[in-house]
Amino acid sequence: MAKIVSLCKRRGFVFPSSEIYGGLKSCYDYGPLGVELKRNITGEWWRTMVHEREDIVGIDASIIMHPAVWKASGHVDGFCDPLVECLECHARFRADKAPRLPPGSEVAYRDGKTREKKRGKVEARGYVCPECNSPSLSPERMFNLMFRTNLGPIESEESTVYLRPETAQAMFVNFQNVFTSYRLKPPFGIAQVGKSFRNEITVKHFIFRSCEFEQMEMEYFVEPGTDEEWFAYWRSERLKWYLSLGLSSEKVRFREHAPQERAHYAKASGDVEYLFPWGWDELEGIANRTDFDLKRHQESSGKKLEYVDPNREDPRTGAKPFRFLPYVVEPAAGATRSVLAFLCDSYDEEPPSEARAEGRTVLRLHARLAPVKVAVFPLVRKDEWLTGKAREIVKEFWRSGTNSFYDEKDAIGRRYARQDEVGTPFCITVDGQTREDDTVTIRYRDDMRQDRIKVADAVEIVRKKILE
Ligand code: ATP
């Protein structure tokens, strides 16, 4: 992780927020390459989930919603984590994420004041402080994770609003607007990519868990009775998506939740997990939310949220029309968390070999995700014809919608190394021979192979490789 955090800072993927003021806990800024990677991830998600399907449409809802939404959804009363304070080192942490130990077992830790070694026994609740190992802990207090603010100039209970802790609720409250304006019929989905906010008690592992983050969520509305099939379908589709973008198959898995792990409304749920440097952890949650959300919003808004099919008979009564509250299957992924997973997975260090005197660091990102797709170099900087030609080629790539980058600084080997480190899959070099036959060298990041190609074919060759 230390290597990835350092690469992110050095090469402009991710910076601590407001760093000149010492940074702000758990807030991060995406730099020139990080924003490209994040946009490519959300763009790929949008392409597979929305553009390439007839049954899913997108929305972009406001972050601040009517506070009644969060009352109905259960977030005002129940979106809480159990907060505990360590009485030795005063660290605050989530009880449900603390290291578990059998009650009564002995642990060693240091006294908070004197730093002397102490021994103690794990209490009945069966966990210790994750920072100092002390079993001496405050009672658990439920802490609501929603950020509150006020809408309008007066700070009062009535003006309290929340920054959304998930994007999903906007799909439920817009359910009827979307299906009537777009004439959709279940099964259909509504998708959204956007920021969410949670006042997380423990923020750890860089951008894995932050207070402001981005989600990619889709609510799939289906006829009750078909929900189990759709749950299985989305579980397999979402796993395939990560694999299609190059995550190592031995590092991604789906883990079904045990009944006690499930949210109270979920009929089935589980996580797509990735093997991060600290172990398996959640990348995406997939849940069969039944009709819980639509039912709650129907009750508290007083608006009917049923789907009415005039051409079908109700199977219970035999009469037309068939009215039902759809069940919902939800794949809820983290965009910022995916950035970290793709960075961890693609990071590679190659030691020096017989063929190469120097080792290299290479991000083996899928070409679709790579922040820069192609870098174009003139072999020598001082030759105006070469620099002019290289700039022309860069412009051709821009015109075709391919993010490309011009670089003339340092020796060619250094330029390749800089691009390898940020995952650029293709480098094109313009040299003396280009002047004679209008060909250039294309060099491939992963195996460092070099081919001679026609300038006129360059854009098409790269486009095809990206689609592979
Ligand atoms: P956790 O148990 O890790 O707190 P969760 O199960 O509450 O997460 P969901 O509500 O299922 O998370 O959110 C869906 C997805 O949104 C998660 O799989 C994750 O990718 C992302 N996500 C949730 N909280 C955060 C966060 N604080 N920082 C970054 N991504 C997050």
Residues whose N, C-alpha, C, O or C-beta is under 5 A from the ligand:
A	BS01	ATP	R198 E200 I207 F208 R209 S210 F213 Q215 E282 L283 E284 G285 A332 A333 G334 R337
